[in-house]
């Protein structure tokens, strides 16, 4: 991907086979409830400028709004917490910036920051 291509994006999503190793999400050998609670805490003020809009542990979805540090439009984060085929707890994030312009990597950095904080909260090396 060239710098120009990267500049056109305003959305990032994690996936186990993502080419960027920092965007492969996480799989934890930790119970769902523990991971869910930590993710919910981070999304609801545990991370600066994050606020939960909706959370439902049935499907394992947390929707959060993220205010920008200085200026610009708010961003959104959709966090999915569930079990993978091996009964491990899997976490993936879709991070997007509102508007049609490029976010210059803000969505990517937001997802990475969330996972670093989640790893610390769960005391996991990631």
N, C-alpha and C positions, 0 to 999 in steps of 0.2 A: 504494500500500500504506500502510495506517495503522500507527501505532506498535503498536497492539494486534495487528494481523495479523503484524507483524514479530516480536513477542514470542512468538508461538506456534511459530515455526520452530526446529528444531534440526538442520537439514540445508541445505547449499548446494551447488549444482553449477554449473559453468561451461558455457557454450555460446557459439558464435560470434555468435548473435543475442540474447543475454541483454539484457533491458532496462537492467540496471545495467552500464555500460561497464566497470567494474572487475572484473566477473565474466564477461567474454567469453573467458576463457582466452587462450592466446597461440599465434601462428603465427610460426615463426622460419625465416629463410632460412639455417639452420645445419644441418649434417649431424646425422642422428638420433643417432649415437654420442656426439657432443659434448653434445647436449641431454640425452640419457639419463644420461650420467655426471654432469653437473651436478645434475640432478634427484635422482638416487640419493644423491649426496653430501649434498645439503640435507636429504633425508628421513632420512638415517642419522646424524644428529648435527650436520650443518652448521647446522641451525636448532635453537635451544635446545629441549630437551624432546621432540624428535622421534626415533623409533626405527623402523627398517624391520622389518616383520614378515615380508614376503614381497616378492620382486622377480623378475620374469621379463621379460627383454628381448625374447623371442619375440613375445608379444602386447603388450609395452610397458606392463606393469602394475607399479606400485609400491604396496604397501599399507603404511601407516605408522600407528603409534600415537603420539598426542600427549598428554603429561601436562599437566595444568593448572598454571598458574603458582602459584596459592596453594592452592585447595581445589576439590573437586568431582570429577566423574568424568572419566576419560580420554576423549579424542576420537579419531576415526579420519579418515584422509585416504587416498583412493584416487586415485592419479595415473596418468593415461593419456598415454603418449607414443607418437605414431605419425605416419604421413605422411598429409597431406591429398590431395585429388585433383590438386593442382598440384605434388606431390612436395615440399612444404614440411613442416617438422617441426611438428606440432600437439601442444599440451599442454593437457589439461583436468584439473580436479580435482573430486572429490566430497568434501566435508568434512562430518562429522557429529559431533554430541555424543551420547554414550550416555545413555540414559534417555529418559523421555517428556516431561520438562519442557522449556520453552523454554531456549535457551542465550544469549538476549539479544544475538545477533549474533556470538557467538564463532566459529561455523563460517564465516561470511562473512569475518571478520577473519583467520582462519587461512588461507583460500584467497588472500586479497589479499596477506598477508605472504609466503606461499610464492612468488607470482609476482613480487613486488618483489625478493625475494632471488634468484630465478632470472634475472630481467633483469640484476641486478648481476653475477651469476656469469658470464653470457654476454656481458656488456658491451653489452646491447641496451636501447634506450629503451622497449621494451614497446609 
